[in-house]
């Protein structure tokens, strides 16, 4: 259908419903739940712009996955990761082995594990084994031939099986003392609901990204963000790590202090210049590697 037959409101509703699946794909392609959200945001902007420009949309869901796939590829190129080229051999005789065992394995593997696959293998395994697309739908999303998709899927599954047999080599990251001092000051003021004190820490040109909700610029707009937290009581903050990066964990004291979100802070000296709050992006929380600081309590 053309964009004229696929309304803007219909597209926006589809983007809301598909966003967790689009993020699951992007996060595994990038090896990071945080970068996966960056990719999804870029894909959403591109999809809306393409629609408004009158792009022809035959199959909306596959079209959105294709835009996300291309955004992920652009992201990987920008990171200057070495891309492995895969020679296309005649794999058309390989049967589709999408058994439940492969599906469970691919779904359970960590984001870091997927980064050990080539981009082609990553795409095929995620789309088929994690998201449940058919081989032909995967060809449509990636632009690859059926032979190439089958080859990538076959080799990617084999790599994941080999990795599953290896011991987990994750080591506990450590907080830099200066970073810990700044984060702990922010957390202590927040937990005490001393939002005037928190405002003293933020720069005049502060940027606040409430992921999946709003973007605020400057101290005046940022006051809305702090005011929303002041009106709620279902949160407490503590220090932790998200994908080995120092972070603030948002816990829910009404549900056994379970982690319901996280916040990333960028500093300029002792001033907060950017806040990224993932409270309203549960799909990011589900995908990210989150660790509390040992002994830290909300």
Buried (B, 14 or more C-beta within 10 A) or exposed (E): EEBEEBEEEEBBEBBEEBBBBBBBBBBBBBBBBBBBBBBBBBBBEBBBEBBEEEBEBEEBBBBBBBBBBBBBBBBBEEEEEEEEEBEEEEBEEEEEEBEEEBBEBBEEBBBBBBBBBBBBBBBBBBBBBBBEBEBEBBBBBBEBEEBBBBBBBBBBBEBBBEBEEEEEEEEEBEBEEEBBEBBBBBBEBBEEEEBEBBBEBBBEEBBBBBBBEBEBEBBEBBBEBBEBBEEEEEBBBBBBBBBBBBBBBBBBEEEEBEBBBBBBBEBEEEBBBBBBBBBEBEBBBEBBBBBBBEEEEB
